Amino acid sequence: MVGLIELEKLENLKKKKLITTEEYLNLRKTIIDRYGNFNETKDQCTYCVLALFFGSLGVHNFYAKHIGIAITQLLLSLLLFLFGGPFVASVISTINIFTIDEDGKGNKMTPSPTAKIVCGIFNIIFNVISFVFLIMAYAMISL
């Protein structure tokens, strides 16, 4: 939001002819480089579908620019594969589906309540099935 405010101030300076067109274009480019493209909104439906199919790898969080959470999920899945890491990362993705409405830059995602509900329910079912298989696998190993 700070970038949008700066762009509005810059537009006002240009309208008042306090800066030249060349200065305006240079400053506008600097603001956009610093804060990113303001019109780039992420789609919540895409976010939910990515969470459903690739949630344990954090792909949906890479899509939404939540890089810290994404790397955590990826590392959990890869480094703790035999110890239930993908299950824990999948639980995190289920929580993400229901709680995250903004991308990593604070921009609201295009809402899709139906996708949230459907993908969230399927993710919960998947987590329960995964947990059962995880328990069965550990039981077989201990025999």
C-alpha positions as CSV (number, residue, x, y, z in Angstrom):
1,M,0.0,0.0,0.0
2,V,2.9,2.3,0.6
3,G,3.9,2.1,-3.0
4,L,0.4,3.1,-4.2
5,I,0.5,6.1,-1.9
6,E,3.9,7.1,-3.4
7,L,2.6,6.7,-6.9
8,E,-0.4,8.9,-6.1
9,K,1.9,11.6,-4.7
10,L,4.1,11.3,-7.8
11,E,1.0,11.7,-10.0
12,N,0.1,14.9,-8.1
13,L,3.6,16.3,-8.6
14,K,3.3,15.6,-12.3
15,K,-0.1,17.3,-12.6
16,K,1.1,20.4,-10.8
17,K,4.1,20.3,-13.2
18,L,6.6,20.3,-10.4
19,I,8.6,17.5,-12.1
20,T,9.3,16.8,-15.7
21,T,7.9,13.8,-17.6
22,E,11.4,12.2,-17.6
23,E,11.7,12.6,-13.8
24,Y,8.2,11.2,-13.4
25,L,9.0,8.1,-15.5
26,N,12.2,7.5,-13.7
27,L,10.7,7.9,-10.2
28,R,7.7,5.7,-11.2
29,K,10.0,3.0,-12.4
30,T,11.9,3.1,-9.1
31,I,8.7,2.8,-7.1
32,I,7.4,-0.1,-9.1
33,D,10.8,-1.8,-8.9
34,R,10.8,-1.4,-5.1
35,Y,7.2,-2.4,-4.4
36,G,6.4,-4.6,-7.3
37,N,3.5,-4.6,-9.8
38,F,0.4,-3.4,-7.9
39,N,-2.1,-5.0,-10.3
40,E,-0.8,-8.5,-9.8
41,T,-3.4,-10.2,-7.7
42,K,-3.2,-13.9,-6.9
43,D,-6.2,-16.1,-7.4
44,Q,-7.5,-17.8,-4.2
45,C,-8.9,-20.7,-6.3
46,T,-5.4,-21.4,-7.8
47,Y,-3.9,-21.1,-4.3
48,C,-6.4,-23.7,-2.9
49,V,-5.9,-26.1,-5.8
50,L,-2.1,-25.9,-5.4
51,A,-2.5,-26.5,-1.7
52,L,-4.7,-29.5,-2.3
53,F,-2.3,-31.3,-4.7
54,F,1.1,-29.9,-3.7
55,G,0.5,-28.6,-0.2
56,S,3.1,-30.7,1.6
57,L,5.8,-29.2,-0.7
58,G,4.6,-25.6,-0.1
59,V,4.0,-24.9,-3.8
60,H,0.9,-22.8,-2.9
61,N,2.9,-20.6,-0.6
62,F,5.6,-20.1,-3.3
63,Y,2.7,-19.0,-5.6
64,A,1.4,-16.5,-3.0
65,K,4.9,-15.2,-2.2
66,H,4.9,-16.6,1.4
67,I,8.4,-17.7,0.9
68,G,9.2,-18.5,4.6
69,I,6.3,-20.8,5.1
70,A,6.9,-22.4,1.7
71,I,10.6,-23.2,2.5
72,T,9.5,-24.6,5.9
73,Q,7.0,-26.9,4.3
74,L,9.4,-28.0,1.6
75,L,12.2,-28.8,4.2
76,L,9.7,-30.6,6.5
77,S,8.6,-32.8,3.6
78,L,12.1,-33.6,2.2
79,L,14.2,-33.8,5.4
80,L,11.7,-35.6,7.6
81,F,10.1,-37.8,4.9
82,L,10.3,-41.0,6.9
83,F,9.2,-39.3,10.2
84,G,5.9,-37.9,9.0
85,G,7.2,-34.5,7.7
86,P,4.9,-34.5,4.6
87,F,1.9,-35.1,7.0
88,V,2.8,-32.2,9.2
89,A,3.4,-30.0,6.1
90,S,0.0,-31.1,4.7
91,V,-1.7,-30.1,7.9
92,I,0.0,-26.7,7.6
93,S,-1.4,-26.4,4.1
94,T,-4.9,-27.2,5.3
95,I,-4.6,-24.4,7.9
96,N,-3.3,-22.1,5.1
97,I,-6.3,-22.8,2.9
98,F,-8.7,-21.6,5.6
99,T,-6.7,-18.7,7.0
100,I,-4.6,-17.0,4.3
101,D,-6.5,-14.4,2.2
102,E,-3.5,-12.2,1.2
103,D,-0.3,-12.8,-0.7
104,G,3.1,-12.2,0.7
105,K,3.0,-8.5,-0.2
106,G,-0.3,-7.9,1.7
107,N,-2.5,-7.8,-1.5
108,K,-5.9,-9.4,-1.1
109,M,-6.3,-12.5,-3.3
110,T,-9.2,-12.8,-5.6
111,P,-11.8,-14.4,-3.3
112,S,-13.1,-17.9,-4.0
113,P,-15.1,-19.2,-1.0
114,T,-16.2,-22.4,-2.8
115,A,-12.6,-23.4,-3.6
116,K,-11.6,-22.8,0.0
117,I,-14.4,-25.1,1.3
118,V,-14.0,-27.8,-1.3
119,C,-10.2,-27.9,-1.2
120,G,-10.2,-27.6,2.6
121,I,-12.5,-30.6,3.0
122,F,-10.6,-32.7,0.6
123,N,-7.3,-31.7,2.3
124,I,-8.7,-32.7,5.7
125,I,-9.8,-36.1,4.3
126,F,-6.4,-36.6,2.8
127,N,-4.7,-35.7,6.1
128,V,-6.9,-38.3,8.0
129,I,-6.1,-41.0,5.4
130,S,-2.4,-40.1,5.5
131,F,-2.4,-40.2,9.3
132,V,-3.9,-43.7,9.2
133,F,-1.3,-44.9,6.7
134,L,1.5,-43.3,8.7
135,I,0.4,-45.2,11.9
136,M,0.0,-48.4,9.9
137,A,3.5,-48.0,8.5
138,Y,5.0,-47.4,11.9
139,A,3.2,-50.4,13.3
140,M,4.5,-52.6,10.5
141,I,8.1,-51.4,11.1
142,S,7.9,-52.1,14.8
143,L,6.8,-55.7,14.1
